[in-house]
Amino acid sequence: MKKQKIFYRYYRYDGKPLEAKREISFEFKLASTLLLDELCFVFNKEKLEEAINNSIDRGDKERFLQLSEAYRHFIWE
């Protein structure tokens, strides 16, 4: 039995070019949103902890009480 050969011929497409949109899957959207939320949460928490420590070092009781009130939202579970 002889092997069959296939020949392909390519022709230039003269029509209007097609634009395809690639939809990002739900899993990637969710994972990226959760990652960004976690990064923002950790960054804001670290900045707030740093500000609280600075207010303790300076002895600024009013600022400490204000920042500790805002910090409660980060440690609530």
Rosetta constraint file for C-alpha pairs under 8 A:
AtomPair CA 24 CA 28 HARMONIC 6.74 0.50
AtomPair CA 24 CA 29 HARMONIC 6.92 0.50
AtomPair CA 25 CA 29 HARMONIC 6.47 0.50
AtomPair CA 26 CA 30 HARMONIC 6.03 0.50
AtomPair CA 27 CA 31 HARMONIC 6.00 0.50
AtomPair CA 28 CA 32 HARMONIC 5.99 0.50
AtomPair CA 29 CA 33 HARMONIC 6.10 0.50
AtomPair CA 30 CA 34 HARMONIC 6.12 0.50
AtomPair CA 31 CA 35 HARMONIC 6.08 0.50
AtomPair CA 32 CA 36 HARMONIC 6.11 0.50
AtomPair CA 33 CA 37 HARMONIC 6.09 0.50
AtomPair CA 34 CA 38 HARMONIC 6.14 0.50
AtomPair CA 35 CA 39 HARMONIC 6.18 0.50
AtomPair CA 36 CA 40 HARMONIC 6.12 0.50
AtomPair CA 37 CA 41 HARMONIC 6.05 0.50
AtomPair CA 38 CA 42 HARMONIC 6.15 0.50
AtomPair CA 39 CA 43 HARMONIC 6.09 0.50
AtomPair CA 40 CA 44 HARMONIC 6.03 0.50
AtomPair CA 41 CA 45 HARMONIC 6.05 0.50
AtomPair CA 42 CA 46 HARMONIC 6.11 0.50
AtomPair CA 43 CA 47 HARMONIC 6.27 0.50
AtomPair CA 44 CA 48 HARMONIC 6.13 0.50
AtomPair CA 45 CA 49 HARMONIC 6.13 0.50
AtomPair CA 45 CA 71 HARMONIC 7.49 0.50
AtomPair CA 45 CA 74 HARMONIC 6.66 0.50
AtomPair CA 46 CA 50 HARMONIC 6.14 0.50
AtomPair CA 47 CA 51 HARMONIC 6.22 0.50
AtomPair CA 48 CA 52 HARMONIC 6.15 0.50
AtomPair CA 48 CA 67 HARMONIC 7.08 0.50
AtomPair CA 48 CA 71 HARMONIC 6.88 0.50
AtomPair CA 49 CA 53 HARMONIC 6.16 0.50
AtomPair CA 49 CA 71 HARMONIC 7.81 0.50
AtomPair CA 50 CA 54 HARMONIC 6.20 0.50
AtomPair CA 51 CA 55 HARMONIC 6.21 0.50
AtomPair CA 51 CA 67 HARMONIC 7.54 0.50
AtomPair CA 52 CA 56 HARMONIC 6.29 0.50
AtomPair CA 52 CA 63 HARMONIC 7.94 0.50
AtomPair CA 52 CA 64 HARMONIC 5.79 0.50
AtomPair CA 52 CA 67 HARMONIC 6.15 0.50
AtomPair CA 52 CA 68 HARMONIC 7.04 0.50
AtomPair CA 53 CA 57 HARMONIC 6.20 0.50
AtomPair CA 54 CA 58 HARMONIC 6.20 0.50
AtomPair CA 55 CA 59 HARMONIC 5.92 0.50
AtomPair CA 55 CA 60 HARMONIC 5.18 0.50
AtomPair CA 55 CA 61 HARMONIC 7.24 0.50
AtomPair CA 55 CA 63 HARMONIC 6.33 0.50
AtomPair CA 55 CA 64 HARMONIC 5.58 0.50
AtomPair CA 56 CA 60 HARMONIC 6.35 0.50
AtomPair CA 56 CA 61 HARMONIC 7.37 0.50
AtomPair CA 56 CA 64 HARMONIC 6.66 0.50
AtomPair CA 60 CA 64 HARMONIC 6.21 0.50
AtomPair CA 61 CA 65 HARMONIC 6.18 0.50
AtomPair CA 62 CA 66 HARMONIC 6.26 0.50
AtomPair CA 63 CA 67 HARMONIC 6.11 0.50
AtomPair CA 64 CA 68 HARMONIC 5.92 0.50
AtomPair CA 65 CA 69 HARMONIC 6.17 0.50
AtomPair CA 66 CA 70 HARMONIC 6.65 0.50
AtomPair CA 67 CA 71 HARMONIC 6.09 0.50
AtomPair CA 68 CA 72 HARMONIC 6.39 0.50
AtomPair CA 69 CA 73 HARMONIC 7.79 0.50
AtomPair CA 70 CA 74 HARMONIC 7.75 0.50
AtomPair CA 71 CA 75 HARMONIC 6.81 0.50
AtomPair CA 72 CA 76 HARMONIC 6.08 0.50
